[in-house]
């Protein structure tokens, strides 16, 4: 039996290490468990003397204004969302100070990185201005986990400098969520296709879609559904279809961050039903379109507390993000990773539908996937339990380089690599017999022990830069010379 520690090729750990930053907190809506509790909370605030309201509002602002940007605006926004619980409903609006205080009672802080900061991916930054010759500015995405084990996507920026020295830009103290883009249009043909693939297409759906324009908004969809007569659940089939239509619409959305915000300030927090318990393991890739321009895609796992589903994220600039559902019989399990360009006119994707092997599939439409084929099965002791990818393939002159993770005895995760044919990536040209990175003594303890894991690397010159997670707790960096890695493959 081969001992992974005897491998002739070892990644060089170069740091730095990113650990969870609990001081970076996000303003989030606080929702009591029932509407009755909400009404009673508001009634208690309404009963306070105005002088006490002014004092308490000033106290809240003094305590939290230096921890957030525009905290006062957030409180007033929350009041606008909960004022429906004012009793009687037609009473005059309370004073601005009382509105602010009510909003504060329905707000709380959430620390997205309080538990862990792990499973990174890395892409070149779209802005390389001012970068010294031979250096590269990059964007690092991370899975951040906080209270309730809810995962979101956070970001850092940094540079790779001479001798592959990594420097990270210190994150800003403020953390913000994006705003939903209003009146986003849905394409009726694509929407109908997604409904059909999801098994939510029936006569009721056809009647609803027939009343919508070729491009329709969520507001227009709500109007049509409201006019459909579904005021109760007497028609169970129609009610079920209506829920499916809304679920699909609410899971396909777009958001914007303030363009002048820092990248490390931006957090993609779960906001759709399918991802209510987490946006996990985003694998970002710089994707070249047919016209030579670039965008960024990320496949990620949406988790609603019961079901995990691969989904798609797109951004041209890390300011505007578009969330899309993926459909088709192959959209299941975890670990889908998109190739960085089309191959022979088709999108290509690595996956692991069977939770054991690396599979590959092709599609003319990035939103629909079927017919995955096994690309590689476990062969060495360090990968006997299962194999998976560590992010999107990297194009080299020798072939598509795919970093892999293998799971062995005691559920220990190590990193390896394979090489695929450039024109026919269903052909495995070479593979490492032994892993090049395994958890050492300093990395093996964490939320999930004995794990090193990555969701994407990049090639800088002839050096592979690998951000990797340590036992689902923190993140660091390693590097491997490309030529040595290729030479070590069999």
C-alpha positions as CSV (number, residue, x, y, z in Angstrom):
1,X,0.0,0.0,0.0
2,X,1.4,3.4,-1.0
3,X,2.0,5.9,1.8
4,X,0.9,9.4,0.7
5,X,3.5,11.0,2.9
6,X,6.2,9.3,0.8
7,X,5.2,11.3,-2.4
8,X,8.1,12.9,-4.2
9,X,6.0,16.0,-4.9
10,X,4.9,18.2,-2.0
11,X,3.1,21.5,-2.1
12,X,4.9,24.3,-0.4
13,X,2.8,26.0,2.2
14,X,3.3,29.8,1.9
15,X,0.5,31.4,3.9
16,X,-0.9,33.7,5.0
17,X,-3.7,32.1,7.0
18,X,-7.2,33.6,7.1
19,X,-9.2,32.9,10.3
20,X,-12.8,33.9,11.0
21,X,-13.2,37.5,11.9
22,X,-16.0,37.8,14.4
23,X,-15.8,41.6,14.5
24,X,-17.2,41.9,11.0
25,X,-21.0,41.9,11.6
26,X,-23.9,42.2,9.2
27,X,-27.2,44.0,9.9
28,X,-30.0,41.5,9.4
29,X,-33.8,41.6,9.9
30,X,-34.9,40.1,13.2
31,X,-38.3,38.3,13.0
32,X,-40.1,37.2,16.1
33,X,-41.6,33.7,15.8
34,X,-45.2,35.0,15.4
35,X,-47.0,38.1,14.2
36,X,-48.7,38.3,17.6
37,X,-45.3,38.7,19.3
38,X,-44.4,41.4,16.7
39,X,-47.6,43.3,17.5
40,X,-46.9,43.2,21.2
41,X,-43.3,44.4,20.8
42,X,-44.5,47.3,18.8
43,X,-47.3,48.1,21.3
44,X,-44.7,48.2,24.1
45,X,-42.6,50.7,22.2
46,X,-45.6,52.7,21.3
47,X,-46.5,53.0,25.0
48,X,-43.2,54.6,26.0
49,X,-43.1,58.3,26.7
50,X,-41.6,60.4,23.9
51,X,-38.7,61.5,26.0
52,X,-37.8,57.9,26.8
53,X,-38.1,57.0,23.1
54,X,-35.6,59.9,22.2
55,X,-33.2,58.7,24.9
56,X,-33.3,55.0,23.8
57,X,-33.0,55.8,20.1
58,X,-30.0,58.0,20.7
59,X,-28.5,55.2,22.9
60,X,-28.9,52.6,20.1
61,X,-27.4,54.9,17.5
62,X,-24.4,55.7,19.7
63,X,-23.8,52.0,20.4
64,X,-24.1,50.7,16.8
65,X,-23.3,53.6,14.3
66,X,-19.6,52.9,14.4
67,X,-20.1,49.2,13.6
68,X,-22.2,49.7,10.4
69,X,-22.7,52.1,7.5
70,X,-26.0,53.8,7.3
71,X,-27.4,52.1,10.4
72,X,-30.1,54.7,10.8
73,X,-31.4,54.1,7.2
74,X,-31.6,50.3,8.0
75,X,-33.7,50.9,11.1
76,X,-36.1,53.1,9.2
77,X,-36.3,50.5,6.4
78,X,-37.1,47.9,9.0
79,X,-39.9,50.0,10.4
80,X,-41.4,50.4,7.0
81,X,-41.5,46.6,6.7
82,X,-43.1,45.9,10.1
83,X,-45.5,48.9,10.4
84,X,-48.3,46.6,9.3
85,X,-48.3,45.4,12.9
86,X,-49.2,48.8,14.2
87,X,-52.6,48.8,16.0
88,X,-54.9,50.3,15.1
89,X,-53.5,50.2,11.6
90,X,-54.9,53.6,10.6
91,X,-53.3,55.5,13.4
92,X,-50.9,58.3,12.5
93,X,-47.3,57.3,12.0
94,X,-45.2,57.6,15.1
95,X,-42.4,60.2,15.4
96,X,-39.2,59.6,13.4
97,X,-37.4,58.7,16.7
98,X,-40.0,56.1,17.5
99,X,-39.9,54.7,14.0
100,X,-36.2,54.3,14.3
101,X,-36.5,52.6,17.7
102,X,-39.1,50.2,16.4
103,X,-36.9,49.3,13.5
104,X,-34.0,48.6,15.9
105,X,-36.1,46.1,17.8
106,X,-36.6,44.2,14.6
107,X,-32.9,44.2,13.6
108,X,-30.0,42.2,14.9
109,X,-26.3,41.7,14.1
110,X,-25.1,38.5,12.4
111,X,-21.5,37.5,12.2
112,X,-21.2,35.6,8.9
113,X,-17.6,34.4,9.7
114,X,-18.1,33.7,13.4
115,X,-17.7,29.9,13.1
116,X,-15.5,29.3,10.0
117,X,-13.9,30.8,6.9
118,X,-13.0,28.0,4.5
119,X,-13.4,26.3,1.0
120,X,-11.8,29.1,-1.0
121,X,-11.6,29.7,-4.8
122,X,-9.4,32.3,-6.5
123,X,-9.6,34.2,-9.8
124,X,-7.6,37.1,-11.3
125,X,-9.1,40.5,-10.3
126,X,-10.8,42.3,-13.3
127,X,-8.8,45.4,-12.3
128,X,-5.0,44.9,-12.7
129,X,-4.2,48.6,-12.8
130,X,-1.2,49.7,-10.7
131,X,0.0,46.1,-10.2
132,X,3.8,45.8,-10.4
133,X,5.2,43.8,-13.4
134,X,5.2,40.1,-12.7
135,X,2.6,40.5,-9.9
136,X,-1.1,39.6,-10.1
137,X,-4.1,41.0,-8.2
138,X,-6.7,38.3,-7.3
139,X,-10.1,37.9,-5.8
140,X,-10.5,35.2,-3.1
141,X,-14.0,33.9,-2.4
142,X,-14.7,32.1,0.8
143,X,-17.4,30.1,2.4
144,X,-18.2,31.9,5.7
145,X,-20.2,30.1,8.4
146,X,-21.9,31.8,11.3
147,X,-24.7,31.2,13.8
148,X,-27.0,28.3,13.0
149,X,-24.3,26.9,10.6
150,X,-25.6,29.2,7.8
151,X,-23.1,29.7,5.1
152,X,-22.6,32.7,2.9
153,X,-20.0,34.0,0.4
154,X,-17.5,36.5,1.5
155,X,-14.5,38.0,-0.4
156,X,-10.9,39.1,0.1
157,X,-8.5,40.7,-2.4
158,X,-4.7,40.3,-2.5
159,X,-1.7,40.1,-4.7
160,X,0.8,37.4,-5.8
161,X,4.2,39.1,-5.9
162,X,7.8,38.0,-6.6
163,X,8.7,34.5,-5.3
164,X,5.0,33.8,-5.1
165,X,4.6,35.9,-2.0
166,X,1.0,36.4,-1.1
167,X,-0.2,39.6,0.4
168,X,-3.8,40.2,1.4
169,X,-5.6,43.5,1.6
170,X,-6.9,44.0,5.2
171,X,-10.7,43.7,5.1
172,X,-12.9,46.7,5.9
173,X,-14.7,46.6,9.2
174,X,-18.2,47.1,7.7
175,X,-20.1,44.3,6.0
176,X,-23.1,44.8,3.8
177,X,-25.6,42.8,1.8
178,X,-26.6,43.8,-1.8
179,X,-29.9,45.2,-2.9
180,X,-32.2,43.1,-5.0
181,X,-32.5,44.5,-8.5
182,X,-36.2,45.5,-9.0
183,X,-38.3,44.4,-11.9
184,X,-35.8,41.8,-13.2
185,X,-37.3,40.2,-16.3
186,X,-37.8,36.5,-16.8
187,X,-37.7,35.0,-20.2
188,X,-40.9,33.0,-20.6
189,X,-39.4,30.2,-22.8
190,X,-36.6,29.5,-20.4
191,X,-38.9,29.8,-17.4
192,X,-41.3,27.2,-18.9
193,X,-38.4,24.9,-19.7
194,X,-37.2,25.1,-16.1
195,X,-40.7,24.4,-14.8
196,X,-41.0,21.3,-17.0
197,X,-37.6,20.0,-16.0
198,X,-38.5,20.5,-12.3
199,X,-41.7,18.5,-12.8
200,X,-43.9,21.6,-12.1
201,X,-45.6,21.9,-15.5
202,X,-49.4,21.3,-15.8
203,X,-52.5,23.0,-17.2
204,X,-52.5,25.6,-14.5
205,X,-48.9,26.6,-15.3
206,X,-49.7,26.9,-19.0
207,X,-52.7,29.1,-18.2
208,X,-50.5,31.4,-16.0
209,X,-47.7,31.6,-18.6
210,X,-50.2,32.3,-21.4
211,X,-51.1,35.6,-19.6
212,X,-47.5,36.8,-19.3
213,X,-45.4,38.6,-21.8
214,X,-42.4,36.9,-23.4
215,X,-40.4,38.9,-20.8
216,X,-42.2,39.3,-17.5
217,X,-41.4,40.5,-14.0
218,X,-42.0,39.0,-10.6
219,X,-44.6,41.7,-9.9
220,X,-46.5,40.8,-13.1
221,X,-46.3,37.1,-12.1
222,X,-47.8,37.9,-8.6
223,X,-50.6,39.8,-10.3
224,X,-51.5,36.9,-12.6
225,X,-51.3,34.4,-9.7
226,X,-53.5,36.7,-7.6
227,X,-56.1,36.9,-10.3
228,X,-56.1,33.1,-10.8
229,X,-58.6,32.6,-8.0
230,X,-56.3,30.7,-5.7
231,X,-57.6,32.3,-2.5
232,X,-57.8,28.9,-0.8
233,X,-56.4,25.4,-1.3
234,X,-59.6,23.9,-2.8
235,X,-57.6,23.1,-5.9
236,X,-54.6,21.3,-4.5
237,X,-53.0,20.7,-7.8
238,X,-53.2,24.3,-8.8
239,X,-52.0,25.5,-5.4
240,X,-49.0,23.2,-5.6
241,X,-48.2,24.5,-9.1
242,X,-48.5,28.1,-7.9
243,X,-46.0,27.4,-5.1
244,X,-43.6,25.8,-7.6
245,X,-43.9,28.8,-10.0
246,X,-43.1,31.2,-7.2
247,X,-40.3,29.1,-5.8
248,X,-38.6,29.1,-9.2
249,X,-39.1,32.8,-9.7
250,X,-37.8,33.7,-6.2
251,X,-34.7,31.4,-6.8
252,X,-33.7,33.3,-9.9
253,X,-32.8,36.9,-9.0
254,X,-30.2,39.6,-9.4
255,X,-28.5,41.8,-6.8
256,X,-26.3,44.9,-6.8
257,X,-23.7,46.2,-4.3
258,X,-22.8,49.8,-4.1
259,X,-20.1,50.3,-6.8
260,X,-18.0,52.3,-4.3
261,X,-18.1,49.6,-1.7
262,X,-14.9,47.6,-1.0
263,X,-15.0,44.0,-2.2
264,X,-14.2,42.6,1.3
265,X,-17.3,44.5,2.5
266,X,-19.6,42.5,0.3
267,X,-21.4,39.4,1.5
268,X,-23.7,37.2,-0.5
269,X,-26.1,36.0,2.2
270,X,-28.8,33.4,1.6
271,X,-32.0,35.1,0.4
272,X,-33.9,32.6,-1.7
273,X,-36.0,29.7,-0.4
274,X,-33.7,27.0,-2.0
275,X,-30.6,28.5,-0.2
276,X,-32.3,29.5,3.1
277,X,-29.8,27.4,5.1
278,X,-26.7,28.2,3.1
279,X,-24.8,29.1,0.0
280,X,-22.0,26.6,0.1
281,X,-18.7,25.9,-1.7
282,X,-18.7,28.5,-4.6
283,X,-16.4,27.5,-7.4
284,X,-15.6,30.7,-9.2
285,X,-14.1,30.6,-12.7
286,X,-13.1,33.3,-15.2
287,X,-15.1,32.3,-18.2
288,X,-14.2,33.3,-21.8
289,X,-17.2,33.8,-24.0
290,X,-17.3,33.1,-27.8
291,X,-16.6,36.8,-28.6
292,X,-13.5,36.7,-26.5
293,X,-14.9,38.8,-23.6
294,X,-14.9,37.4,-20.0
295,X,-17.4,37.0,-17.2
296,X,-17.3,35.0,-14.0
297,X,-19.4,32.0,-13.2
298,X,-19.6,30.2,-9.9
299,X,-21.3,26.9,-9.3
300,X,-22.4,26.6,-5.7
301,X,-24.5,24.4,-3.5
302,X,-27.8,25.8,-2.3
303,X,-29.1,24.2,1.0
304,X,-32.6,24.7,2.4
305,X,-32.1,22.6,5.5
306,X,-33.1,19.4,3.8
307,X,-32.1,19.3,0.2
308,X,-28.8,20.3,-1.4
309,X,-28.9,21.5,-5.1
310,X,-26.2,22.8,-7.4
311,X,-26.9,26.3,-8.6
312,X,-25.3,29.0,-10.7
313,X,-24.0,32.5,-10.0
314,X,-22.7,35.0,-12.6
315,X,-21.0,38.3,-12.2
316,X,-19.1,40.4,-14.8
317,X,-17.6,42.7,-12.1
318,X,-18.3,41.4,-8.6
319,X,-20.7,44.3,-8.1
320,X,-23.7,42.8,-10.0
321,X,-24.6,39.2,-9.3
322,X,-27.2,37.0,-11.0
323,X,-28.4,33.9,-9.3
324,X,-29.9,31.1,-11.5
325,X,-31.3,27.7,-11.0
326,X,-29.8,24.7,-12.8
327,X,-32.1,22.1,-14.2
328,X,-32.0,18.6,-15.6
329,X,-31.5,15.1,-14.3
330,X,-27.8,15.6,-13.7
331,X,-28.4,18.6,-11.3
332,X,-27.9,16.7,-8.0
333,X,-25.4,16.2,-5.2
334,X,-22.5,18.6,-4.9
335,X,-19.2,19.6,-6.5
336,X,-20.1,20.8,-10.0
337,X,-17.3,22.8,-11.6
338,X,-17.5,24.5,-15.0
339,X,-14.7,24.5,-17.6
340,X,-13.5,28.1,-18.3
341,X,-14.7,28.1,-21.9
342,X,-16.9,26.1,-24.2
343,X,-15.3,23.0,-25.8
344,X,-16.4,22.0,-29.3
345,X,-19.4,24.4,-29.0
346,X,-20.6,23.0,-25.7
347,X,-20.4,24.0,-22.1
348,X,-18.5,21.4,-20.1
349,X,-18.8,20.5,-16.4
350,X,-17.2,18.2,-13.9
351,X,-19.5,16.7,-11.2
352,X,-20.0,14.0,-8.7
353,X,-23.6,12.8,-8.8
354,X,-22.9,9.4,-7.3
355,X,-20.9,10.8,-4.4
356,X,-18.0,8.5,-5.3
357,X,-16.5,9.2,-8.8
358,X,-15.6,12.3,-10.8
359,X,-18.1,12.6,-13.7
360,X,-18.1,14.9,-16.8
361,X,-21.0,16.2,-18.9
362,X,-21.6,18.6,-21.8
363,X,-24.6,20.8,-22.6
364,X,-25.5,23.4,-25.3
365,X,-27.3,25.4,-22.5
366,X,-25.6,26.3,-19.3
367,X,-28.8,26.0,-17.4
368,X,-29.6,22.4,-18.3
369,X,-27.5,19.3,-17.6
370,X,-28.0,15.6,-18.3
371,X,-26.1,12.4,-19.1
372,X,-23.0,12.6,-16.9
373,X,-20.3,10.0,-17.6
374,X,-17.8,8.7,-15.2
375,X,-14.4,10.3,-15.9
376,X,-12.4,8.9,-13.0
377,X,-12.9,6.4,-10.2
378,X,-11.0,5.9,-6.9
379,X,-7.9,3.9,-7.5
380,X,-5.4,4.7,-4.8
381,X,-5.8,4.0,-1.0
382,X,-5.9,7.8,-0.2
383,X,-9.0,8.1,-2.4
384,X,-10.8,4.8,-1.8
385,X,-13.9,6.4,-0.3
386,X,-14.5,9.0,-3.0
387,X,-13.0,11.5,-5.5
388,X,-14.1,15.0,-6.3
389,X,-12.8,18.1,-8.1
390,X,-11.1,21.1,-6.3
391,X,-12.6,23.7,-8.7
392,X,-12.7,24.4,-12.4
393,X,-10.1,22.9,-14.7
394,X,-7.1,25.1,-15.6
395,X,-6.0,25.2,-19.2
396,X,-2.3,24.4,-19.9
397,X,-0.4,23.6,-23.0
398,X,-0.3,20.0,-21.8
399,X,-4.0,19.6,-21.2
400,X,-6.7,20.5,-18.7
401,X,-5.3,20.4,-15.2
402,X,-7.8,19.4,-12.6
403,X,-7.0,19.4,-8.9
404,X,-8.8,16.7,-7.1
405,X,-9.6,15.7,-3.5
406,X,-9.6,12.1,-2.4
407,X,-11.1,10.8,0.8
408,X,-9.4,7.8,2.5
409,X,-9.2,6.0,5.8
410,X,-10.6,8.0,8.8
411,X,-12.3,10.3,6.2
412,X,-9.0,12.1,5.6
413,X,-9.1,14.5,2.7
414,X,-5.9,15.0,0.5
415,X,-5.3,16.9,-2.7
416,X,-4.2,15.3,-6.0
417,X,-4.3,16.1,-9.7
418,X,-5.3,14.7,-13.1
419,X,-4.7,15.9,-16.7
420,X,-7.4,15.8,-19.4
421,X,-7.1,16.1,-23.1
422,X,-7.7,19.7,-24.3
423,X,-9.9,18.7,-27.2
424,X,-11.5,15.7,-25.6
425,X,-11.6,16.1,-21.9
426,X,-13.3,12.7,-21.4
427,X,-9.8,11.3,-21.9
428,X,-7.6,11.2,-18.8
429,X,-4.0,11.6,-19.9
430,X,-2.3,11.4,-16.6
431,X,-2.9,11.4,-12.8
432,X,-0.9,11.6,-9.6
433,X,-0.5,8.3,-7.9
434,X,-0.1,10.0,-4.5
435,X,-1.5,13.3,-3.1
436,X,0.7,16.4,-3.1
437,X,-1.1,18.1,-0.1
438,X,-2.4,16.4,3.0
439,X,-3.4,17.9,6.4
440,X,-0.4,18.2,8.7
441,X,-0.5,18.3,12.5
442,X,-1.2,22.1,12.5
443,X,-4.1,21.7,10.1
444,X,-5.9,18.5,11.2
445,X,-8.0,19.9,14.0
446,X,-11.2,21.9,13.2
447,X,-14.9,21.7,12.7
448,X,-14.3,18.7,10.3
449,X,-10.9,17.2,11.3
450,X,-8.3,15.9,8.9
451,X,-9.3,17.8,5.8
452,X,-7.6,20.0,3.3
453,X,-10.0,21.3,0.5
454,X,-10.1,23.8,-2.2
455,X,-12.7,25.2,-4.6
456,X,-10.4,26.7,-7.1
457,X,-6.8,27.6,-7.9
458,X,-5.0,29.7,-10.5
459,X,-1.8,29.6,-12.6
460,X,0.6,32.5,-12.1
461,X,3.3,32.1,-14.6
462,X,4.5,28.5,-14.2
463,X,3.4,28.3,-10.6
464,X,0.1,26.9,-9.3
465,X,-1.4,29.0,-6.5
466,X,-3.7,27.0,-4.3
467,X,-5.8,28.5,-1.6
468,X,-7.0,25.7,0.7
469,X,-9.2,25.2,3.7
470,X,-7.9,23.5,6.9
471,X,-10.4,21.2,8.5
472,X,-13.4,23.4,7.6
473,X,-12.2,26.2,10.0
474,X,-9.6,28.5,8.3
475,X,-7.9,29.1,5.0
476,X,-4.2,29.3,3.9
477,X,-2.2,29.1,0.6
478,X,0.2,26.6,-1.0
479,X,2.1,26.6,-4.2
480,X,3.3,23.9,-6.6
481,X,5.5,24.4,-9.7
482,X,3.4,23.4,-12.8
483,X,6.3,21.6,-14.5
484,X,7.1,19.5,-11.4
485,X,3.4,18.7,-11.0
486,X,3.1,17.5,-14.7
487,X,6.3,15.6,-14.4
488,X,5.1,13.7,-11.3
489,X,2.0,12.5,-13.1
490,X,1.8,9.0,-14.5
